[in-house]
Structures are given as C-alpha cells and as structure tokens.
Amino acid sequence: MRAFASGRRVAIIFFDKAGDFYSERRLFENKFKDEIDWWACGRERFNPDSGTFDFSIKDEDRWEAKRGIEIAGEILDKDEHELVVLDEINNVLHQGLVDLSSVIELLSQKPESMELVLTGRNAKPEIMQAADLVTDMRSVKHYMEQGIKAREGIDY
C-alpha cells in the first residue's frame, strides 16, 4: 500500500492462497481494481465455514505454484511495475511446490529499477544470500495451534 500510495505501479502474486474470502483481495477488487495488479495462485485451502485450513499437498498445489512462477516471469519481462510482491513464495519453496532454481532464475531476471519482495517463512539460504534485505519473522506461538478458528480481517 505504501508503494501504491506514492504513485508506484504494484503487482502481487499470492502463492498458495486461492478463494475470494481473503479481505485484502476484496479491497483490491472493489477499491483498486484497475490500479493494483494481482493474481491468486493456489487452491482453496481455507474453509470459511469452519475457520480451518487444509494443509495437505496435492498435485493442484504444484500446478498452481508453477503457474505463479510463470506469471512472475512474465511480469518481470514486461518491466511495467516498480514493486512486485511474491506473497508466500518462501513457504511454497519450503513445501517443495516449486524448484529453488526457478525462483533464483526470477531473481536474476529482476530489472534494476524494480523492487522484488519475497514473503513467507522458512526462506532458503540461497534466497537470503541473493536478497538485499532479509527480515526473519518467526511464529513462536499461534492461537490456531490451540484450536482457535481463523478470524476475518485478521487471518483472512
């Protein structure tokens, strides 16, 4: 939002998250439809009725992750955005849904004028080595581990 508010063109690829119940996507779709480019690449893991997630890995997860990598490559090649966010790509790598080499290739494609942000826990050492900035955000305790359901506006 900071980059967008300062006039920069922004693209976001949401890895491993599909579904129209994510609050931030409703905001992008309803308020910033023609201003922030975004794609959801993943299967629907969240059940809004039960407030729970399905963390199993299926072939669809691998296909969707590969699709996200392809979209990211196209965005980098076009060089029309000043900020590109690959949301949860580190988790996708950690889960083995894409090859590390495909993400390293994306990093090498990044135009000099573009900011490329890779989010998610469990970043590979090779990703951290290639990055200009690394922030380590760890889950120490999570209420979902105690059976508390996900909450709209906080978790989705």
Secondary structure, DSSP 8 states (H G I E B T S, - for coil): -HHHHTT--EEEEEET---TT-HHHHHHHHHSTTTEEEEEES---EETTTTEE-----HHHHHHHHHHHHHHHHHHHHT--SEEEEETHHHHHHTTSS-HHHHHHHHHH--TT-EEEE-SSS--HHHHHH-S-------S--GGGGT----TTTT-
